[in-house]
Amino acid sequence: LSRRIGRKGIMLGILAGVGFNLVQWIAFPEIYWMWWNAFGCLVASVVAFLVSLVGAPEEDVSAPESTSGPAKYTLWAKGQLLERERKWIPVYALLFGYFVLMLTFLLVIPRLV
């Protein structure tokens, strides 16, 4: 949600989110485990944003040379996103098929029992 957030902010945010989830698991067992995802995501996002506010914006060294500055965020608008992701389409299809299979089992097995 912010172009300013860099690697340091993301890494510290993830560590803070996972750490917060561990605290919930150990100190607050009455919290239903599905809420951990929401709370962990919220903590990770806030920490990443706050850490990135403190430091200078980082350059994205992983971006291709042809895209720099704000242009690297417009791959979707330029139609380049599909080209870059084309090699992953079989993997995405396999993961989607696995999801459908698991969903089918979850819906069918309880009715058989």
N, C-alpha and C positions, 0 to 999 in steps of 0.2 A: 504494500500500500504506500510505500515511500521509496523513492529512488535514492535516498540518502543512506539507507541502511546498508552496511558493508559486511564483510566476512566476520570481523571481530564481533559486531553486534549480533549477527546471526548465531555464531558459535556460543557466545555467552548467553543469549536468549534460550537456545536449546538446552544448555546445561542448567540454567535456572528453572526451566519448565520441567525437566526430568527430576531435578532435585526437589522441586515443589511437590511433584507427584510421589516421590519417595517419602516425604514428610507426611503427606496425606495418608499414604498406605500404613505407615508405622504409628503415627500419632492420632489419626482420626479414622479408625476402622469403620465407624458408623456411616461415613460418606460412601455412597454407592459408587462402585468402581467406574461406571460409565461417565460420571461427572469429572473424573480425573482428566479426561481428554480435553474437556472444555476449559477447566481451570489451568491445566498445563499449557494449552495453546494461548490462553490469555496472558499468563505470566511470561511465556516466551516472547510473545509479541511486544508486550510493554517493555521488557528488559532490552530487547533488541533495538527498539525505537529510542529508549533513553540513552543507551550506550552510544548509539549513532549520533545523537544530538550533542554529546559531549565532545567527540572527536571530529576531525576534518573528514569530509566525504572521501571515500576510497575510490580509486579507479578499478574498474572490472578488468583484470588481466586475462580472464577466461573468455572474453568476448572476441569474436573473430576480428581480424584486422580491418575488414571491409566495413564494419559497423563500429562507430565510436560515438560517444556523447549520447544525447537523447535519441539518436537514430536506432540504437540497439534495443530500445523498448518498443519500436514500431514494426518489429518483424511480422507480427500478425497482420497489421494494416498493409504491409508491402507484399503479403502473400509468400514470404520466405519461410514462415514457420513450418508449413506443411513440407516444404523441400528439405528442411533440416531434420524433420522428424520422420521422414518417409521410411528410413531403415528400421525404425522402431515399431511400425504399424503391426507386423506379425506378433511382436511381443505384447502389444496392447490388446490385440485380438485374443491371444491366448489367456491373458489375465482376465479379460471380460468374460470369456467362456468359462473359466474357472469360477468366477463370481456367480454366473448364472447356474452352474452345476451345484455349488454350495447352497445357493438360495433355493434351488429345487429340492435338495435333500432336506433342508430345514423345513420346507413346507409340506413335503410328502411323508417323511418318516414319522412325525407325530401322529398323523392320521392312520398309519399302519399299526401303531402300537395300541 
